[in-house]
Amino acid sequence: MDLVYRFLPVQKSQSRNEPEPEKDKIFVQNWIGNLLNNLNNDLGQNDLRSIIKRNAEIHFNDFKMNEMLTEYVGNPKKFIAFLTEIWGWKVEYDKETKTVIANENKSYCVCPVMKQAEAIKSSTICHYSEGFAEKMFSVVFNSPVTATVVSSVLRGDKNCIYKIIVS
C-alpha cells in the first residue's frame, strides 16, 4: 500500500523547515499541557506524583544545586536563614516532629517550567516542585525527606507552601 502525504501549502517567504519560535513555543506548551492533563486523568495520583517528581533532577542538576548546597549540609539552621534572607521564604522547622513548613512567600509560581510555559494550566506540575524540594532538603539534612505541596498558586492559593518531613 502506497502512503500518500499531504502537506499544507508553504508560503513563498517561508520554507517548511524554517523555525517559527513563538508558534513552536505555543505548540510545545500545548503539547505538554495536554500530556499533563492526560497523565492526570489516566494515572493514579501516586504514579503521577512519582513520574513528575523525578523530573526535578534536571532542574536540580542544571542549577548546580549540589555545589550551592555544600555549605549547608548538616546545618539546616544556616540553610533556613539563607532561604529567609536571600530567597525571601518564610520557614518554620520543628525539630521534635522533624517537619519543615516552607512558604515561598511569592504571589506567583516560581517554577522554571511554568515561567516558560504560560499556556500550561495544570497544577500537576507542582509535583515537580515537590521533587525539587525533596532533593534540596535531603542534601541539607543529609537524610531522605518527603515533600508535599500543601498550598499552590496554580491551585488558586496565595502562596506555594511545602511540608517537608525528614526521615
NUGU-403976 format. One record per atom (N, C-alpha, C, O): atom name; x, y, z; residue number from 1. Coordinates in steps of 0.1 Angstrom, whole numbers, plus 5000, padded with zeros to 4 digits. Layout:
REM NUGU-403976
GUKE   site      X      Y      Z   pos
GUKE     CA      X      Y      Z   NUM
...
***
This chain:
REM NUGU-403976
GUKE   site      X      Y      Z   pos
GUKE      N   5008   4988   5000     1
GUKE     CA   5000   5000   5000     1
GUKE      C   5009   5012   5000     1
GUKE      O   5018   5014   5008     1
GUKE      N   5006   5021   4991     2
GUKE     CA   5014   5034   4990     2
GUKE      C   5009   5044   5000     2
GUKE      O   4997   5045   5002     2
GUKE      N   5018   5051   5007     3
GUKE     CA   5014   5061   5016     3
GUKE      C   5013   5075   5008     3
GUKE      O   5022   5078   5000     3
GUKE      N   5003   5082   5011     4
GUKE     CA   5001   5095   5005     4
GUKE      C   5003   5105   5016     4
GUKE      O   4996   5105   5026     4
GUKE      N   5012   5115   5014     5
GUKE     CA   5014   5125   5023     5
GUKE      C   5009   5138   5018     5
GUKE      O   5011   5142   5006     5
GUKE      N   5002   5145   5026     6
GUKE     CA   4996   5158   5022     6
GUKE      C   5002   5169   5031     6
GUKE      O   5002   5168   5043     6
GUKE      N   5007   5179   5024     7
GUKE     CA   5013   5190   5032     7
GUKE      C   5005   5202   5029     7
GUKE      O   4999   5204   5019     7
GUKE      N   5004   5211   5039     8
GUKE     CA   4998   5224   5038     8
GUKE      C   5007   5232   5029     8
GUKE      O   5019   5231   5029     8
GUKE      N   5001   5241   5021     9
GUKE     CA   5009   5249   5012     9
GUKE      C   5019   5258   5020     9
GUKE      O   5015   5263   5031     9
GUKE      N   5031   5259   5015    10
GUKE     CA   5041   5267   5021    10
GUKE      C   5041   5281   5015    10
GUKE      O   5041   5282   5002    10
GUKE      N   5040   5291   5023    11
GUKE     CA   5041   5305   5018    11
GUKE      C   5054   5307   5012    11
GUKE      O   5064   5301   5016    11
GUKE      N   5055   5316   5002    12
GUKE     CA   5067   5319   4994    12
GUKE      C   5078   5324   5004    12
GUKE      O   5090   5320   5001    12
GUKE      N   5075   5331   5014    13
GUKE     CA   5085   5337   5022    13
GUKE      C   5090   5328   5033    13
GUKE      O   5098   5331   5042    13
GUKE      N   5085   5316   5033    14
GUKE     CA   5088   5306   5044    14
GUKE      C   5090   5292   5039    14
GUKE      O   5082   5287   5031    14
GUKE      N   5101   5286   5043    15
GUKE     CA   5103   5272   5039    15
GUKE      C   5097   5263   5050    15
GUKE      O   5094   5268   5061    15
GUKE      N   5095   5251   5047    16
GUKE     CA   5089   5242   5056    16
GUKE      C   5097   5240   5069    16
GUKE      O   5092   5238   5079    16
GUKE      N   5110   5241   5067    17
GUKE     CA   5119   5238   5079    17
GUKE      C   5123   5251   5086    17
GUKE      O   5130   5250   5096    17
GUKE      N   5118   5262   5082    18
GUKE     CA   5122   5275   5089    18
GUKE      C   5115   5275   5102    18
GUKE      O   5103   5274   5103    18
GUKE      N   5122   5277   5113    19
GUKE     CA   5116   5278   5126    19
GUKE      C   5107   5290   5128    19
GUKE      O   5110   5301   5123    19
GUKE      N   5097   5288   5136    20
GUKE     CA   5088   5299   5140    20
GUKE      C   5087   5299   5155    20
GUKE      O   5078   5292   5161    20
GUKE      N   5097   5305   5162    21
GUKE     CA   5099   5304   5176    21
GUKE      C   5086   5305   5184    21
GUKE      O   5083   5297   5193    21
GUKE      N   5078   5316   5182    22
GUKE     CA   5066   5318   5190    22
GUKE      C   5056   5307   5188    22
GUKE      O   5050   5302   5197    22
GUKE      N   5054   5304   5175    23
GUKE     CA   5044   5293   5172    23
GUKE      C   5049   5280   5177    23
GUKE      O   5041   5272   5183    23
GUKE      N   5062   5277   5176    24
GUKE     CA   5068   5264   5181    24
GUKE      C   5066   5264   5197    24
GUKE      O   5063   5253   5202    24
GUKE      N   5069   5275   5203    25
GUKE     CA   5068   5275   5218    25
GUKE      C   5053   5272   5222    25
GUKE      O   5051   5265   5232    25
GUKE      N   5044   5278   5216    26
GUKE     CA   5030   5276   5219    26
GUKE      C   5026   5262   5217    26
GUKE      O   5019   5256   5224    26
GUKE      N   5031   5256   5205    27
GUKE     CA   5028   5242   5202    27
GUKE      C   5033   5233   5214    27
GUKE      O   5026   5224   5218    27
GUKE      N   5046   5235   5218    28
GUKE     CA   5052   5227   5228    28
GUKE      C   5044   5229   5241    28
GUKE      O   5042   5219   5249    28
GUKE      N   5041   5241   5245    29
GUKE     CA   5033   5243   5257    29
GUKE      C   5020   5236   5257    29
GUKE      O   5016   5230   5267    29
GUKE      N   5013   5237   5246    30
GUKE     CA   5000   5230   5244    30
GUKE      C   5002   5215   5245    30
GUKE      O   4994   5208   5251    30
GUKE      N   5013   5210   5239    31
GUKE     CA   5015   5195   5239    31
GUKE      C   5018   5191   5253    31
GUKE      O   5013   5180   5258    31
GUKE      N   5027   5198   5261    32
GUKE     CA   5030   5194   5274    32
GUKE      C   5018   5195   5283    32
GUKE      O   5015   5187   5292    32
GUKE      N   5010   5206   5282    33
GUKE     CA   4998   5208   5289    33
GUKE      C   4988   5196   5287    33
GUKE      O   4982   5191   5297    33
GUKE      N   4986   5192   5275    34
GUKE     CA   4978   5181   5271    34
GUKE      C   4983   5168   5277    34
GUKE      O   4976   5160   5283    34
GUKE      N   4996   5166   5277    35
GUKE     CA   5002   5154   5282    35
GUKE      C   5000   5154   5298    35
GUKE      O   4996   5143   5303    35
GUKE      N   5002   5165   5304    36
GUKE     CA   5000   5165   5319    36
GUKE      C   4985   5162   5322    36
GUKE      O   4982   5155   5332    36
GUKE      N   4976   5168   5315    37
GUKE     CA   4962   5166   5317    37
GUKE      C   4958   5151   5315    37
GUKE      O   4951   5145   5323    37
GUKE      N   4964   5145   5304    38
GUKE     CA   4961   5131   5302    38
GUKE      C   4967   5122   5313    38
GUKE      O   4961   5113   5317    38
GUKE      N   4979   5125   5317    39
GUKE     CA   4985   5117   5328    39
GUKE      C   4977   5119   5340    39
GUKE      O   4975   5109   5348    39
GUKE      N   4973   5131   5343    40
GUKE     CA   4964   5134   5355    40
GUKE      C   4951   5126   5354    40
GUKE      O   4947   5121   5365    40
GUKE      N   4945   5124   5342    41
GUKE     CA   4933   5117   5341    41
GUKE      C   4935   5102   5341    41
GUKE      O   4926   5095   5345    41
GUKE      N   4946   5097   5336    42
GUKE     CA   4948   5083   5333    42
GUKE      C   4956   5075   5344    42
GUKE      O   4955   5063   5345    42
GUKE      N   4964   5082   5352    43
GUKE     CA   4972   5076   5362    43
GUKE      C   4966   5078   5376    43
GUKE      O   4960   5088   5378    43
GUKE      N   4970   5069   5385    44
GUKE     CA   4967   5072   5399    44
GUKE      C   4976   5083   5404    44
GUKE      O   4986   5085   5398    44
GUKE      N   4971   5090   5414    45
GUKE     CA   4979   5101   5420    45
GUKE      C   4993   5097   5424    45
GUKE      O   5003   5105   5422    45
GUKE      N   4995   5085   5430    46
GUKE     CA   5009   5081   5434    46
GUKE      C   5018   5079   5422    46
GUKE      O   5029   5083   5423    46
GUKE      N   5013   5073   5412    47
GUKE     CA   5021   5071   5400    47
GUKE      C   5024   5084   5393    47
GUKE      O   5036   5087   5389    47
GUKE      N   5014   5093   5392    48
GUKE     CA   5016   5106   5386    48
GUKE      C   5026   5114   5393    48
GUKE      O   5035   5120   5388    48
GUKE      N   5025   5114   5407    49
GUKE     CA   5034   5122   5415    49
GUKE      C   5048   5117   5413    49
GUKE      O   5058   5125   5412    49
GUKE      N   5050   5104   5413    50
GUKE     CA   5063   5098   5412    50
GUKE      C   5070   5102   5399    50
GUKE      O   5082   5105   5398    50
GUKE      N   5062   5101   5388    51
GUKE     CA   5068   5104   5374    51
GUKE      C   5072   5119   5374    51
GUKE      O   5083   5122   5369    51
GUKE      N   5063   5128   5378    52
GUKE     CA   5066   5142   5377    52
GUKE      C   5077   5146   5386    52
GUKE      O   5086   5154   5382    52
GUKE      N   5077   5141   5398    53
GUKE     CA   5088   5144   5408    53
GUKE      C   5102   5141   5403    53
GUKE      O   5111   5148   5405    53
GUKE      N   5103   5130   5396    54
GUKE     CA   5116   5125   5391    54
GUKE      C   5122   5135   5381    54
GUKE      O   5135   5135   5379    54
GUKE      N   5114   5143   5375    55
GUKE     CA   5119   5153   5365    55
GUKE      C   5126   5165   5372    55
GUKE      O   5133   5173   5365    55
GUKE      N   5125   5166   5385    56
GUKE     CA   5132   5177   5392    56
GUKE      C   5147   5175   5392    56
GUKE      O   5154   5185   5393    56
GUKE      N   5151   5163   5389    57
GUKE     CA   5166   5160   5388    57
GUKE      C   5172   5170   5377    57
GUKE      O   5183   5174   5379    57
GUKE      N   5165   5172   5367    58
GUKE     CA   5171   5181   5356    58
GUKE      C   5173   5195   5361    58
GUKE      O   5184   5200   5359    58
GUKE      N   5163   5200   5367    59
GUKE     CA   5164   5214   5373    59
GUKE      C   5175   5215   5384    59
GUKE      O   5183   5224   5384    59
GUKE      N   5175   5205   5392    60
GUKE     CA   5185   5204   5403    60
GUKE      C   5199   5204   5398    60
GUKE      O   5208   5211   5403    60
GUKE      N   5201   5196   5388    61
GUKE     CA   5215   5195   5382    61
GUKE      C   5218   5207   5374    61
GUKE      O   5230   5212   5374    61
GUKE      N   5209   5212   5366    62
GUKE     CA   5211   5224   5358    62
GUKE      C   5215   5236   5366    62
GUKE      O   5223   5244   5362    62
GUKE      N   5209   5238   5378    63
GUKE     CA   5212   5249   5387    63
GUKE      C   5224   5246   5396    63
GUKE      O   5228   5254   5404    63
GUKE      N   5230   5234   5394    64
GUKE     CA   5242   5230   5402    64
GUKE      C   5239   5231   5417    64
GUKE      O   5247   5237   5425    64
GUKE      N   5228   5226   5421    65
GUKE     CA   5223   5227   5435    65
GUKE      C   5233   5220   5444    65
GUKE      O   5234   5224   5456    65
GUKE      N   5238   5208   5440    66
GUKE     CA   5247   5201   5450    66
GUKE      C   5259   5211   5454    66
GUKE      O   5263   5211   5466    66
GUKE      N   5264   5218   5444    67
GUKE     CA   5275   5227   5447    67
GUKE      C   5270   5239   5456    67
GUKE      O   5276   5242   5466    67
GUKE      N   5259   5244   5453    68
GUKE     CA   5253   5255   5461    68
GUKE      C   5250   5251   5475    68
GUKE      O   5251   5259   5484    68
GUKE      N   5246   5239   5477    69
GUKE     CA   5241   5235   5490    69
GUKE      C   5253   5230   5499    69
GUKE      O   5251   5227   5511    69
GUKE      N   5265   5228   5493    70
GUKE     CA   5276   5223   5501    70
GUKE      C   5278   5229   5515    70
GUKE      O   5280   5221   5524    70
GUKE      N   5277   5242   5516    71
GUKE     CA   5280   5248   5528    71
GUKE      C   5268   5247   5538    71
GUKE      O   5270   5250   5550    71
GUKE      N   5257   5241   5534    72
GUKE     CA   5245   5239   5543    72
GUKE      C   5243   5225   5547    72
GUKE      O   5235   5222   5556    72
GUKE      N   5251   5215   5542    73
GUKE     CA   5249   5201   5545    73
GUKE      C   5251   5200   5560    73
GUKE      O   5261   5203   5566    73
GUKE      N   5241   5194   5566    74
GUKE     CA   5242   5191   5581    74
GUKE      C   5239   5204   5589    74
GUKE      O   5240   5203   5601    74
GUKE      N   5236   5215   5583    75
GUKE     CA   5233   5227   5590    75
GUKE      C   5220   5234   5585    75
GUKE      O   5220   5244   5579    75
GUKE      N   5209   5227   5589    76
GUKE     CA   5196   5232   5584    76
GUKE      C   5193   5246   5589    76
GUKE      O   5186   5254   5582    76
GUKE      N   5198   5250   5601    77
GUKE     CA   5196   5263   5606    77
GUKE      C   5202   5274   5597    77
GUKE      O   5195   5284   5594    77
GUKE      N   5213   5271   5592    78
GUKE     CA   5220   5281   5583    78
GUKE      C   5213   5281   5569    78
GUKE      O   5212   5292   5563    78
GUKE      N   5208   5270   5565    79
GUKE     CA   5201   5269   5552    79
GUKE      C   5187   5277   5553    79
GUKE      O   5184   5284   5544    79
GUKE      N   5181   5275   5564    80
GUKE     CA   5168   5282   5566    80
GUKE      C   5170   5297   5567    80
GUKE      O   5162   5305   5561    80
GUKE      N   5181   5301   5573    81
GUKE     CA   5185   5316   5573    81
GUKE      C   5187   5320   5558    81
GUKE      O   5183   5331   5554    81
GUKE      N   5194   5312   5550    82
GUKE     CA   5196   5315   5536    82
GUKE      C   5182   5317   5529    82
GUKE      O   5180   5327   5522    82
GUKE      N   5174   5307   5531    83
GUKE     CA   5161   5307   5524    83
GUKE      C   5153   5320   5528    83
GUKE      O   5146   5326   5520    83
GUKE      N   5154   5324   5540    84
GUKE     CA   5146   5335   5546    84
GUKE      C   5152   5348   5541    84
GUKE      O   5145   5357   5536    84
GUKE      N   5165   5350   5542    85
GUKE     CA   5172   5362   5539    85
GUKE      C   5174   5365   5524    85
GUKE      O   5173   5376   5519    85
GUKE      N   5178   5354   5517    86
GUKE     CA   5181   5356   5502    86
GUKE      C   5169   5353   5493    86
GUKE      O   5167   5361   5484    86
GUKE      N   5162   5342   5496    87
GUKE     CA   5151   5339   5487    87
GUKE      C   5138   5345   5492    87
GUKE      O   5128   5344   5484    87
GUKE      N   5138   5350   5504    88
GUKE     CA   5125   5357   5509    88
GUKE      C   5115   5347   5514    88
GUKE      O   5103   5351   5515    88
GUKE      N   5118   5335   5516    89
GUKE     CA   5109   5325   5521    89
GUKE      C   5105   5327   5536    89
GUKE      O   5113   5334   5543    89
GUKE      N   5094   5321   5540    90
GUKE     CA   5091   5320   5554    90
GUKE      C   5092   5305   5558    90
GUKE      O   5085   5297   5552    90
GUKE      N   5100   5302   5567    91
GUKE     CA   5103   5288   5570    91
GUKE      C   5102   5285   5585    91
GUKE      O   5107   5293   5593    91
GUKE      N   5095   5275   5589    92
GUKE     CA   5094   5270   5602    92
GUKE      C   5100   5256   5603    92
GUKE      O   5096   5248   5594    92
GUKE      N   5108   5253   5613    93
GUKE     CA   5113   5239   5615    93
GUKE      C   5110   5235   5629    93
GUKE      O   5115   5241   5639    93
GUKE      N   5103   5224   5630    94
GUKE     CA   5100   5217   5643    94
GUKE      C   5109   5205   5644    94
GUKE      O   5107   5195   5638    94
GUKE      N   5120   5207   5653    95
GUKE     CA   5130   5196   5654    95
GUKE      C   5123   5183   5660    95
GUKE      O   5128   5172   5657    95
GUKE      N   5114   5185   5669    96
GUKE     CA   5107   5173   5675    96
GUKE      C   5100   5164   5665    96
GUKE      O   5102   5152   5665    96
GUKE      N   5092   5170   5656    97
GUKE     CA   5085   5163   5646    97
GUKE      C   5093   5161   5633    97
GUKE      O   5088   5155   5624    97
GUKE      N   5104   5168   5633    98
GUKE     CA   5113   5167   5620    98
GUKE      C   5105   5172   5608    98
GUKE      O   5105   5166   5598    98
GUKE      N   5097   5183   5610    99
GUKE     CA   5089   5188   5600    99
GUKE      C   5093   5203   5596    99
GUKE      O   5094   5211   5605    99
GUKE      N   5094   5205   5584   100
GUKE     CA   5097   5219   5579   100
GUKE      C   5084   5224   5571   100
GUKE      O   5079   5216   5563   100
GUKE      N   5080   5236   5574   101
GUKE     CA   5069   5242   5566   101
GUKE      C   5076   5254   5559   101
GUKE      O   5081   5263   5565   101
GUKE      N   5077   5253   5546   102
GUKE     CA   5084   5263   5538   102
GUKE      C   5075   5270   5529   102
GUKE      O   5068   5264   5520   102
GUKE      N   5073   5283   5531   103
GUKE     CA   5064   5291   5523   103
GUKE      C   5073   5300   5514   103
GUKE      O   5081   5308   5518   103
GUKE      N   5071   5298   5501   104
GUKE     CA   5079   5306   5491   104
GUKE      C   5077   5321   5492   104
GUKE      O   5085   5329   5488   104
GUKE      N   5065   5324   5498   105
GUKE     CA   5062   5338   5501   105
GUKE      C   5062   5347   5488   105
GUKE      O   5066   5358   5488   105
GUKE      N   5057   5341   5477   106
GUKE     CA   5055   5348   5464   106
GUKE      C   5041   5346   5460   106
GUKE      O   5035   5336   5463   106
GUKE      N   5035   5356   5453   107
GUKE     CA   5021   5355   5448   107
GUKE      C   5021   5350   5434   107
GUKE      O   5010   5350   5428   107
GUKE      N   5032   5345   5429   108
GUKE     CA   5032   5339   5416   108
GUKE      C   5040   5326   5417   108
GUKE      O   5047   5323   5426   108
GUKE      N   5039   5318   5406   109
GUKE     CA   5046   5305   5406   109
GUKE      C   5060   5307   5402   109
GUKE      O   5063   5314   5392   109
GUKE      N   5070   5302   5410   110
GUKE     CA   5084   5304   5407   110
GUKE      C   5090   5293   5399   110
GUKE      O   5102   5293   5395   110
GUKE      N   5082   5283   5396   111
GUKE     CA   5087   5271   5389   111
GUKE      C   5093   5275   5375   111
GUKE      O   5086   5282   5367   111
GUKE      N   5105   5271   5372   112
GUKE     CA   5111   5275   5359   112
GUKE      C   5104   5269   5347   112
GUKE      O   5104   5275   5336   112
GUKE      N   5097   5258   5349   113
GUKE     CA   5089   5253   5338   113
GUKE      C   5077   5262   5335   113
GUKE      O   5074   5265   5323   113
GUKE      N   5071   5266   5345   114
GUKE     CA   5059   5275   5343   114
GUKE      C   5063   5289   5338   114
GUKE      O   5055   5295   5331   114
GUKE      N   5075   5294   5342   115
GUKE     CA   5079   5307   5337   115
GUKE      C   5080   5307   5322   115
GUKE      O   5078   5317   5315   115
GUKE      N   5083   5295   5316   116
GUKE     CA   5085   5294   5301   116
GUKE      C   5072   5288   5294   116
GUKE      O   5072   5287   5282   116
GUKE      N   5062   5285   5302   117
GUKE     CA   5051   5278   5297   117
GUKE      C   5038   5284   5302   117
GUKE      O   5030   5277   5309   117
GUKE      N   5035   5296   5298   118
GUKE     CA   5023   5303   5303   118
GUKE      C   5010   5295   5298   118
GUKE      O   5000   5296   5305   118
GUKE      N   5011   5288   5287   119
GUKE     CA   4999   5281   5282   119
GUKE      C   4996   5268   5290   119
GUKE      O   4985   5263   5289   119
GUKE      N   5005   5263   5298   120
GUKE     CA   5002   5251   5306   120
GUKE      C   4994   5256   5319   120
GUKE      O   4999   5264   5327   120
GUKE      N   4982   5250   5320   121
GUKE     CA   4973   5254   5331   121
GUKE      C   4971   5242   5340   121
GUKE      O   4959   5240   5344   121
GUKE      N   4981   5235   5344   122
GUKE     CA   4979   5223   5351   122
GUKE      C   4987   5223   5364   122
GUKE      O   4999   5226   5364   122
GUKE      N   4981   5222   5376   123
GUKE     CA   4988   5221   5388   123
GUKE      C   4995   5208   5390   123
GUKE      O   5002   5206   5401   123
GUKE      N   4994   5199   5381   124
GUKE     CA   5001   5186   5382   124
GUKE      C   5016   5189   5382   124
GUKE      O   5024   5181   5388   124
GUKE      N   5020   5200   5376   125
GUKE     CA   5035   5204   5376   125
GUKE      C   5040   5207   5390   125
GUKE      O   5052   5207   5392   125
GUKE      N   5031   5209   5400   126
GUKE     CA   5035   5211   5414   126
GUKE      C   5043   5199   5420   126
GUKE      O   5051   5201   5429   126
GUKE      N   5040   5187   5414   127
GUKE     CA   5047   5175   5419   127
GUKE      C   5062   5177   5415   127
GUKE      O   5071   5172   5422   127
GUKE      N   5065   5184   5405   128
GUKE     CA   5079   5187   5401   128
GUKE      C   5086   5195   5412   128
GUKE      O   5097   5192   5416   128
GUKE      N   5079   5205   5417   129
GUKE     CA   5084   5213   5428   129
GUKE      C   5086   5205   5441   129
GUKE      O   5095   5207   5448   129
GUKE      N   5077   5195   5443   130
GUKE     CA   5079   5186   5454   130
GUKE      C   5092   5179   5453   130
GUKE      O   5100   5177   5463   130
GUKE      N   5095   5174   5441   131
GUKE     CA   5107   5167   5438   131
GUKE      C   5119   5175   5441   131
GUKE      O   5129   5171   5446   131
GUKE      N   5119   5188   5436   132
GUKE     CA   5130   5197   5438   132
GUKE      C   5132   5200   5453   132
GUKE      O   5143   5199   5458   132
GUKE      N   5121   5202   5460   133
GUKE     CA   5122   5204   5475   133
GUKE      C   5128   5192   5482   133
GUKE      O   5136   5193   5491   133
GUKE      N   5124   5180   5478   134
GUKE     CA   5129   5168   5484   134
GUKE      C   5144   5167   5482   134
GUKE      O   5151   5164   5491   134
GUKE      N   5148   5169   5469   135
GUKE     CA   5163   5168   5466   135
GUKE      C   5171   5178   5475   135
GUKE      O   5181   5175   5480   135
GUKE      N   5166   5191   5475   136
GUKE     CA   5173   5202   5482   136
GUKE      C   5174   5199   5497   136
GUKE      O   5184   5200   5503   136
GUKE      N   5162   5196   5503   137
GUKE     CA   5162   5194   5517   137
GUKE      C   5169   5181   5521   137
GUKE      O   5175   5180   5532   137
GUKE      N   5169   5171   5513   138
GUKE     CA   5176   5158   5517   138
GUKE      C   5191   5160   5517   138
GUKE      O   5198   5154   5524   138
GUKE      N   5196   5169   5508   139
GUKE     CA   5210   5172   5508   139
GUKE      C   5213   5179   5521   139
GUKE      O   5223   5176   5528   139
GUKE      N   5206   5190   5524   140
GUKE     CA   5208   5198   5536   140
GUKE      C   5207   5189   5549   140
GUKE      O   5216   5190   5558   140
GUKE      N   5197   5181   5550   141
GUKE     CA   5195   5173   5562   141
GUKE      C   5204   5160   5562   141
GUKE      O   5205   5153   5572   141
GUKE      N   5210   5158   5550   142
GUKE     CA   5218   5145   5548   142
GUKE      C   5210   5133   5552   142
GUKE      O   5215   5124   5559   142
GUKE      N   5197   5133   5548   143
GUKE     CA   5188   5123   5551   143
GUKE      C   5176   5124   5542   143
GUKE      O   5173   5134   5537   143
GUKE      N   5170   5112   5539   144
GUKE     CA   5158   5113   5530   144
GUKE      C   5147   5122   5536   144
GUKE      O   5145   5122   5548   144
GUKE      N   5140   5129   5527   145
GUKE     CA   5128   5137   5531   145
GUKE      C   5117   5134   5522   145
GUKE      O   5119   5129   5511   145
GUKE      N   5105   5137   5527   146
GUKE     CA   5093   5137   5518   146
GUKE      C   5087   5151   5518   146
GUKE      O   5085   5157   5528   146
GUKE      N   5085   5156   5506   147
GUKE     CA   5079   5169   5504   147
GUKE      C   5065   5168   5498   147
GUKE      O   5063   5160   5489   147
GUKE      N   5056   5176   5503   148
GUKE     CA   5043   5177   5497   148
GUKE      C   5039   5192   5496   148
GUKE      O   5041   5200   5505   148
GUKE      N   5034   5195   5484   149
GUKE     CA   5029   5209   5482   149
GUKE      C   5015   5209   5489   149
GUKE      O   5006   5202   5486   149
GUKE      N   5014   5218   5500   150
GUKE     CA   5001   5219   5507   150
GUKE      C   4993   5231   5503   150
GUKE      O   4982   5232   5506   150
GUKE      N   5000   5240   5495   151
GUKE     CA   4993   5252   5490   151
GUKE      C   5001   5256   5477   151
GUKE      O   5013   5255   5477   151
GUKE      N   4993   5260   5467   152
GUKE     CA   4999   5263   5454   152
GUKE      C   4992   5275   5447   152
GUKE      O   4980   5275   5447   152
GUKE      N   5000   5284   5442   153
GUKE     CA   4994   5295   5434   153
GUKE      C   4986   5289   5422   153
GUKE      O   4976   5294   5418   153
GUKE      N   4991   5278   5416   154
GUKE     CA   4985   5272   5405   154
GUKE      C   4971   5266   5409   154
GUKE      O   4963   5264   5400   154
GUKE      N   4969   5263   5421   155
GUKE     CA   4957   5258   5426   155
GUKE      C   4948   5269   5432   155
GUKE      O   4937   5266   5437   155
GUKE      N   4952   5281   5430   156
GUKE     CA   4944   5292   5434   156
GUKE      C   4947   5298   5448   156
GUKE      O   4940   5306   5453   156
GUKE      N   4958   5292   5454   157
GUKE     CA   4962   5297   5468   157
GUKE      C   4971   5309   5467   157
GUKE      O   4975   5313   5456   157
GUKE      N   4973   5316   5478   158
GUKE     CA   4980   5328   5479   158
GUKE      C   4995   5326   5476   158
GUKE      O   5001   5334   5469   158
GUKE      N   5001   5315   5482   159
GUKE     CA   5015   5312   5480   159
GUKE      C   5017   5297   5478   159
GUKE      O   5007   5289   5480   159
GUKE      N   5029   5294   5474   160
GUKE     CA   5032   5279   5474   160
GUKE      C   5039   5276   5487   160
GUKE      O   5049   5282   5491   160
GUKE      N   5034   5266   5494   161
GUKE     CA   5039   5261   5507   161
GUKE      C   5041   5246   5506   161
GUKE      O   5033   5239   5501   161
GUKE      N   5053   5242   5512   162
GUKE     CA   5057   5228   5512   162
GUKE      C   5057   5223   5526   162
GUKE      O   5061   5231   5535   162
GUKE      N   5053   5211   5528   163
GUKE     CA   5055   5204   5541   163
GUKE      C   5066   5194   5538   163
GUKE      O   5064   5185   5530   163
GUKE      N   5077   5195   5545   164
GUKE     CA   5088   5186   5543   164
GUKE      C   5090   5178   5556   164
GUKE      O   5092   5184   5567   164
GUKE      N   5090   5165   5555   165
GUKE     CA   5092   5156   5567   165
GUKE      C   5105   5149   5565   165
GUKE      O   5108   5142   5555   165
GUKE      N   5114   5150   5575   166
GUKE     CA   5127   5144   5575   166
GUKE      C   5126   5130   5580   166
GUKE      O   5120   5128   5591   166
GUKE      N   5132   5120   5573   167
GUKE     CA   5131   5106   5578   167
GUKE      C   5141   5104   5589   167
GUKE      O   5142   5093   5594   167
***
